[in-house]
């Protein structure tokens, strides 16, 4: 299983980073919307690590919001 962050932005109204993470499993790729709460000054590495971990957790769970490409 591999994960790539495709979009990443900061939403000041929510005080959170938001983005889309694509998780490839076999021949399929699943897209997950992810959110990481924190200040705008949070390390990009921490944000990316948390987003990837969140997407992988969603990928391992039955149900949820995702799209297949």
C-alpha positions in Angstrom: 0.0 0.0 0.0 1.4 3.4 -1.0 0.0 6.8 -0.2 0.5 10.2 -2.0 -0.8 13.6 -0.9 -2.3 15.3 -4.0 -3.7 18.5 -2.6 -2.8 20.3 0.6 -3.9 23.6 2.0 -4.5 25.4 5.2 -8.1 26.4 6.2 -7.8 29.3 8.7 -11.5 29.2 9.6 -11.1 25.6 10.9 -7.4 26.0 12.1 -6.6 22.9 10.1 -4.7 21.5 7.1 -7.0 19.8 4.6 -6.2 17.8 1.6 -6.7 14.7 -0.6 -4.6 11.6 -0.2 -4.5 8.8 -2.8 -3.9 5.3 -1.5 -2.9 2.7 -4.0 -3.8 -0.9 -3.1 -3.1 -3.4 -5.8 -4.5 -2.2 -9.1 -6.9 0.3 -7.5 -6.3 3.8 -6.1 -8.6 5.2 -3.4 -9.0 8.9 -2.6 -9.6 10.1 0.9 -10.3 13.6 2.3 -8.1 14.3 5.3 -7.9 17.0 7.9 -5.1 17.7 10.4 -5.9 20.3 13.1 -3.1 22.6 14.2 -1.5 26.0 13.7 -0.4 27.3 10.3 3.2 27.1 11.6 3.0 23.3 12.1 5.8 21.4 10.4 4.9 20.3 6.9 6.5 16.9 7.6 4.2 16.4 10.7 1.2 17.4 8.7 2.0 15.1 5.8 2.8 12.1 8.1 -0.5 12.6 9.9 -2.5 12.9 6.7 -0.9 9.7 5.3 -1.6 7.8 8.5 -5.2 9.1 8.6 -5.8 7.9 4.9 -4.3 4.5 5.6 -6.5 4.1 8.7 -9.6 5.0 6.5 -8.4 2.6 3.8 -8.2 -0.3 6.3 -11.7 0.4 7.6 -14.9 -0.8 6.1 -17.2 1.9 4.7 -16.3 5.6 4.7 -15.9 8.3 2.1 -13.6 7.6 -0.8 -13.6 7.4 -4.6 -11.9 4.8 -6.8 -10.0 5.8 -10.0 
